[in-house]
Amino acid sequence: MKKRSLLIAAASCFIVFAPAAYGRSAYDGSWELVFVTQRGACDSSYSFTVDVTNGIVTHPNLVKFRGYVAKSGAVRASVTVQDKYATGAGKLSATSGQGTWRGHSGTGRCSGYWTARRN
């Protein structure tokens, strides 16, 4: 459960960055994210869907989630779920994206990469 929460936190972190976008963003819509752990004891991979609206990334089950997609497609995000924290950065194009993430759960550390595909 701890591993899954950290991965969800990490995943959610990865689609947000830079100056807040005002008005409709070229990246608005539904995106499928896949997070892959390369180091640490987190689940090997996890996927879920997020929504981007006006450049702001949201997920219905994450309360402490923060991030934005810049007009350039640069993305940075962070999420906190209890004692778990994750952050990530990367870049989106019109239909896909990729980046890296890192996080911790208590004293355990994990990191890896993420990919995104527009639904």
C-alpha positions in Angstrom: 0.0 0.0 0.0 2.8 2.4 0.9 4.6 1.7 -2.4 1.4 2.3 -4.4 0.7 5.5 -2.6 4.2 6.8 -3.3 3.9 5.9 -7.0 0.5 7.6 -7.2 2.0 10.6 -5.6 5.0 10.5 -8.0 2.8 10.1 -11.0 0.6 12.9 -10.1 3.6 15.1 -9.7 4.7 14.8 -13.2 2.3 16.8 -15.1 2.7 20.3 -13.7 5.1 23.2 -14.0 6.2 26.7 -14.6 4.1 29.8 -14.8 0.5 29.2 -14.4 -1.3 29.1 -17.7 -4.3 31.4 -18.0 -7.1 30.4 -20.3 -7.2 27.3 -22.5 -4.0 25.4 -22.8 -2.8 23.4 -25.8 -2.3 20.5 -23.4 -5.8 20.6 -21.9 -7.6 17.2 -21.9 -7.2 13.7 -20.5 -3.7 12.2 -20.3 -2.7 8.6 -19.5 0.4 8.5 -17.3 2.7 5.5 -16.8 5.4 5.7 -14.0 8.2 3.2 -14.0 10.5 2.7 -11.0 14.2 2.3 -11.8 15.6 2.6 -8.2 14.1 1.8 -4.9 11.4 -0.5 -3.5 8.3 1.1 -5.1 6.0 -0.8 -7.4 7.7 -1.5 -10.7 5.1 0.5 -12.6 1.8 2.2 -12.2 -0.6 4.0 -14.5 -3.5 6.3 -14.2 -5.3 9.2 -15.9 -5.1 12.9 -15.1 -6.9 15.9 -16.5 -5.3 19.2 -17.6 -7.6 22.2 -17.6 -6.3 25.7 -18.4 -2.8 24.3 -17.9 -3.5 23.0 -14.4 -3.2 19.2 -13.8 -5.7 17.5 -11.5 -6.5 14.0 -10.2 -9.8 13.5 -8.2 -8.1 11.5 -5.4 -5.1 13.7 -4.7 -5.6 16.5 -2.2 -2.0 17.9 -1.9 -1.1 18.1 -5.5 0.5 21.1 -7.2 1.6 21.8 -10.7 1.1 23.4 -14.1 2.0 22.8 -17.7 3.7 25.8 -19.2 2.9 27.0 -22.7 6.2 25.4 -23.9 5.0 22.0 -22.6 7.5 22.0 -19.7 5.9 20.3 -16.7 6.7 20.1 -13.0 4.6 18.8 -10.2 4.7 17.7 -6.6 2.4 15.7 -4.4 2.2 14.8 -0.7 0.1 11.9 0.7 0.6 11.5 4.4 4.3 10.8 4.9 4.9 10.2 1.2 6.2 12.9 -1.2 7.1 12.9 -4.8 8.2 15.4 -7.4 8.8 15.2 -11.1 9.5 17.2 -14.3 9.5 16.7 -18.0 8.0 17.9 -21.2 4.7 17.4 -23.1 4.2 17.6 -26.8 0.8 17.7 -28.6 0.1 13.9 -28.0 2.8 12.5 -25.7 5.3 13.4 -23.0 8.1 12.1 -20.8 10.2 13.0 -17.8 11.6 11.8 -14.5 10.4 11.5 -11.0 11.7 10.9 -7.5 10.1 10.6 -4.1 10.2 9.1 -0.6 8.0 7.2 1.8 9.3 7.6 5.3 13.0 6.8 4.9 12.6 4.8 1.6 13.6 6.5 -1.6 12.4 5.7 -5.2 13.0 7.2 -8.6 12.4 6.5 -12.2 10.8 7.9 -15.4 7.3 8.6 -16.6 5.6 8.7 -19.9 2.3 10.4 -21.0 -0.1 9.9 -23.8 -3.1 12.1 -24.6 -6.4 10.2 -24.5 
